[in-house]
Amino acid sequence: MGEVTGLIPSGEQVSRIAGLVAAGASVSAAIRAAGISGSCLARWQQLARRNGAPPAVLHLMAELDKARGIALAQAQVRSLRDKPADWLKTNRSSGKARRSMDQPGDELPWRGWRQWLDLVQALEAWPEARLAAARWVEGLDE
């Protein structure tokens, strides 16, 4: 890939970084694999917080957010599949938390449902994967 010479990430770098993070790599490991230094990423993050940031920098930050969400959803799925009792203990909300919630659907007995909603939204572009995830969740009651 080569070291980054400018302040703008290439499309190839964005794809590589996002793919690695979505697969579970840390952001630090992903940027190193794409030939980007930590200081360069820090500059991009500063640029992204300013008005008028280059579209490529904003695109990188958006892709990183999506990739982190995908990695989290995959970790949740693996955790629920491999250790359901531990997953339920960790993701169950307390009575106090349940009383403080005011949005519809918050009566569900576990905190992780928001991640599932995010996963369903993230899978919108892939109807087959979305349907498979829905079938899997339905099968949890059996």
N, C-alpha and C positions, 0 to 999 in steps of 0.2 A: 504493500500500500504506500509506503513512504511517509515521511513526516509531513505534517500539515504546514504549509508555508504561509497561508493567509488566514483571514478571520472567517472564512466561509466554508462550512462543511460540504463536501461533495455528496451527490446522491448516493454514490456507492458506499461512502463512509456511513451515511445515515442508515442505509439498509443493513449494513453489516452490524453496526452498533445495536440497532433495534432488534435485529434477529438474535443476536447473542443474549441481550437482556431478556427477551421474551423466552429464550430457552433456559433461563435461570442464571446466567452469568451476572456478576456484579457490574455496575456501570464502569468502575475502574478497570476491570479486566477487559470489558468490551472496547473501551476507548483505546487501551494499549494494543489490543488485537487489530484495531483499525489504524494504528500508527499515529494516534493523537495523544498529546501530553495532557496531564491533569491541568496544567496552567492554561492550555488552549481551551479545554472544556470550561474552565472557570470564566474565561473571557466570553465564551459563547453564552454562558448562563447570565453573565452581566448584561450582555447585549440584548438577550431575550427579555429582560426586565425593563428595558427602555422602550419608549415609543420610537417607532421607525426602525426597529431591528430588521436586518435582512431576512427575507422570507425563508432562505435556507436554514438560518439559525432557528427561527420559529418552528419550522418543519421538524428539525431535529428534536427540539424540546417536546413537541406534540407526539412524535414517534416514540420518544423515551417514555412519556407518560403512558401511552398505549401498551408498550412493551412491558412496563412494570405491572400494569393491570393484568396482562396475559399471564405473566410469570406468577403473580399472586393467585389468579384463578386456577392455574395448573397445580400450584402447591396445595391449594384448598382441596382440589379434586383428589390429588394423591393422598393427602392426609385423611380425607373422609373415607376413601376407598381402603387404605391400608390400616388405619387405626380409628374406626368410627367412634368408639367410646371416648377416646382422647379428644377427637375433633369436636364432639358434642359438648364435652366439658369445657373446652376452651371457647367455643362459640355460643354458649348459652348465655343469654342476658340475665341480669339479676332482676328481681322484682322492682327494685328502685329504678333501674334503668328503663324497665318496661313502662312504669307509671309516668316517666318524664317524656316519653316519646309521644308526639302528637300527629304523626303522619299516618295516612291509611296503610294498613298492612303491617304496622309495627307490632302487632300483637303476636307475631311469630316468635317462637320460643328460643330463637338463636340469632346471634349477631350477624352471622355470615350471609344472611339472605341478601343484603345489599351487594355483596360481591357477586352473588349469583345473578342478580339483576344486571349488574355491569357486564358480566360474562355474556348473558343473553343479548344485550345491546351490542357488545363487541363482535358477536358472531352473526350479526345481521347480514353481513356481506356473504356469509357462507351458510345458506339454508340447510344443507345436509348436516353440517356440524351442529347447528342450532337445534335441529330436530333430534339428533343423537343425544345431545346434552339434556334436552327436555325428557326424552324417554328414560334416560338414566336416572334423572331426578324422580320421575314418577315411580320407577322401580324401587326406590329407597323405602317406600311404604310396605313393600311385600315382605 
